[in-house]
Amino acid sequence: MLAAFLWLHALFLLNIQMPLVSRLSRYLNLTSSEVTLFILLFLFSIISASGFWKTLKSLAYIYFFPFVVLALCAYLLIVLLRAVNAWFNKDQPKATEPPEPSPKQIELPAPNKPELQKVPRSHSFLSVASRPFRKFTLLWCLLLLVTSHVTVLWLSFVVLVCNLAGRIVSVLKWTVFSRSWLEKVGRAIFTQLDTMLMKLSAVTTKTPEDNELKNLWQQLGVWEKVARFLKNKYLVSRWASLLVLLFYGCIYVYVAMLFSFVYFGIARVSGLTLSWAKAAVCSIFIPVYVTELPNTVPMRIAGGIQWLLVVIVGFGTFWNYFHRRLEAVYVGAIQVSERLADQRVRDKYRVLELKFDPKLKSAVPEKIKGRKSGKPPNK
């Protein structure tokens, strides 16, 4: 329904958006901007109910909806033709054949199905009902900017503060206090390496060529190049510094933007005069402009929290954290290189090279031909 509505409106065949928003605005006693943002919150909550990838799938479905309609029409046409063909063949006389003996019925044991853990209805209802308040922080920030009603102002401000607290906890948890993600990645890498080496151990010169062996040869080549790169500690540290700087800059700007809306919300609910542009500048350069914020207790508390967050969890903390993880990556790269440098692994990998490397495959017939003719092979 949403896809049909958007495309009919885009093709100028349906124009009910503005009258609908106007009617809802009069009925709810809200402005058009507030109603539009609430509608977007509702629609995005429904679309994102199944997770991130299914949300992208839904958006792709909406974007390519005309082609979906054409494919559906083609499918219905095929179904109609098959139905007509079945109707034509319904009265066709069939050749008489001796009846086949009915086979004995064998009862097969039903497969063991894993018991699915039922989610309580109350938990599912609370998750669905709270989804618009737990996500879509940007829409709540826009609602805080455009609203003119005190109730909507307080609602958007409280939701923004709660979302900001959740984002700060998530950033701290993922960057400073979390070590499990790197350990899980390391275990997964060595598990995959063991699987590939086990497959490689069964390779001989008589093993037939297939796509699976070719993929194994390509994957081992990629692993060898990556391990060789990660062993270069100087080069990896330079790339890590650049990536950490970009990562920290993105998080810093994102958190600063959220704090700027918090400052703007505090000013609005307190009756102070503070534009969002000034709040954004003060928030981005908070170590220098923290004294430029209005001298009120809530404003000073919010500014102090952001200042402490910038000072305590600064770039040095991020770099020390990733530097410790970089040491673990360096040690893991050495272990992978040692396992790939084993003589038995190299001999098996050489067999795969002779099978799939185009240069080596073309060089072998030339050597054989040179031996038969008595000429030395080309170097």
Protein Blocks (a to p, Z undefined) as FASTA:
>chain_A
ZZmmmmmmmnopaccklmmmmmmmmmnopafklmmmmmmmmmmmmmmmnojklmmmmmmm
mmmmmmmmmmmmmmmmmmmmmmmmmmmmmmpccddddddddddddddddddddddddddf
klmmmmmmmmmmmgoklmmmmmmmmpcbfklmmmmmmmmmmmmmmmmmmmmmmmmmpckl
mmmmmmmmmmmmmmmmmmmmmpcfklccdfklmmmmmmmmmmmmmmmmmmmmmlmmmmmm
mmmmmmmmmmmmmmmmmmmmmmmmmmmmnopacdfklmmmmmmmmmmmmmmpccdfklmm
mmmmmmmmmmmmmmklmmmmmmmmmmmmmmmmmmmmmmmmpmklmmmmmmmmmmmmmklm
mmmmmmmmmmmnopacdZZ
